[in-house]
Amino acid sequence: MSESPAEYFRIRPGAPLEGEIKVSGATKNSGLKQLAAAILAPGVSVFHNMPPVLDATVMIEVMRALGARVEWVGPETLEVDTGGDLVPEAPYELVSKMRASVNVLGPLLGRCGSARVALPGGDAIGSRRLDMHLRGLEAMGAEAHIEHGFIEARASALRGARIVLEFPSVGATENLLTAAVLAKGKTVIDNAAREPEITALSAYLTRMGAQITGAGTSTIEVDGVDELVPVEAELMADRIEAGTLLMACGIAGGEISLIGPRLEHIEMLTLKLGAMGMKVSPTADGIWAFSRGRPNAVDIATLPHPGFATDFMPTAVSLAAVSCGSAIITENLFDGRFGFVAELCRMGADIRTEGRHAVVRGVPRLSGCPVRATDVRAGAALVLAGLAAEGETEVHDVVHVDRGYRDLPGALAALGADITRVNG
């Protein structure tokens, strides 16, 4: 994959989607968090089923800046050696590119007793405060504050504590979980995030020797251990890619089978798709879906898992844009996530936004034109909109899409979509 800004995706409407495809490993939302957690166990860790999306490139550079040796040893296999001395500082020029790099905070504090991590960047989808991360670490005995654009944390010895999160933040849960595994005593995280990626991180840490119960529920308990050991891990299938492909089927019609994802990881999405008229069911090795005709509009509100995932909201807006009827879509997690709507409206969508709400009045067809991706999921939404647009759609700034998808055009093309990556 190239990062050339001249690249764009060209989409033309075509036949309904059809066929079977293996869903990529969840590098962005799961693998990068486990990669950061490898800091906790000196030695060589190996990650399988980790596609090299662009965000992985950034995280690898962050790990190398900390002193780890990181190398691709296969097309989707990454080897990480954290056996040497680490420099517990993640530099601004790297961390500013990607939000997930803040996940080194907990592991660095747990292993090195200190961490200096630049305030993170990433997608422009609204404010994502770090207050809960810092308050949780302070409850565990750390001194933590923000100064001159860096998170500074230090602790001679972390100790177990009861931490109540004011919101089930995925990032805060991940950082506190990775800090707690080497702390002295028991840590209880109440109102913890319940996303499948939290369960996957917990399972990875447990295989390393951590003592964790309750992952996937709102209360996680961690009994600190003296040391962890490096292990090999295989990433779960990317539930966001799976949901993207299911909504593509809803827009274009057709019958598809996805190999790898688990329906229970995206149950709320599949319930909404069912209400829109799609048929979606689990199979022995993934998910099957069938769609014919225009979907029916349904209201959607994003919520923490097991609610409707915020990462699905942009593609859901594209689906609603070509549905029968009107829908109100509410974004409850991030306050700047409707920036892509103006691009959809350029394609003929009838959408009005007000604060955290979008009123979407479905139209039979959209109109292809050049549009620009503003973040990972917004870019995917524009790609999907192109499947239902007369003429030709060009999605530019595809570097955003490549940050989170292994090859979204390739996956859609494998199912019969008329989509091409064009090197400008």
Secondary structure, 3 states (H helix, E strand, C coil): CCCCCCCEEEEECCCCEEEEEECCECHHHHHHHHHHHHHHCCCEEEEECCCCCHHHHHHHHHHHHHCCEEEEEECCEEEEECCCCCCCEECHHHHCCCHHHHHHHHHHHHHHCEEEEECCCCCCCCCCCCHHHHHHHHHCCCEEEEECCEEEEECCCCECCEEECCCCCHHHHHHHHHHHCCCECEEEEECCCCCHHHHHHHHHHHHCCCEEECCCCCEEEEECCCCCCCCEEECCECHHHHHHHHHHHHHHCEEEEEECCCHHHHHHHHHHHHHCCCEEEEECCEEEEEECCCCECCCEEECCCCCECHHHHHHHHHHHHCCECEEEEECCCCCCCCCCHHHHHHCCCEEEEECCEEEEECCCCEECCEEECCCHHHHHHHHHHHCCEECCEEEECCHHHHHHCCCHHHHHHHCCCEEEEECC
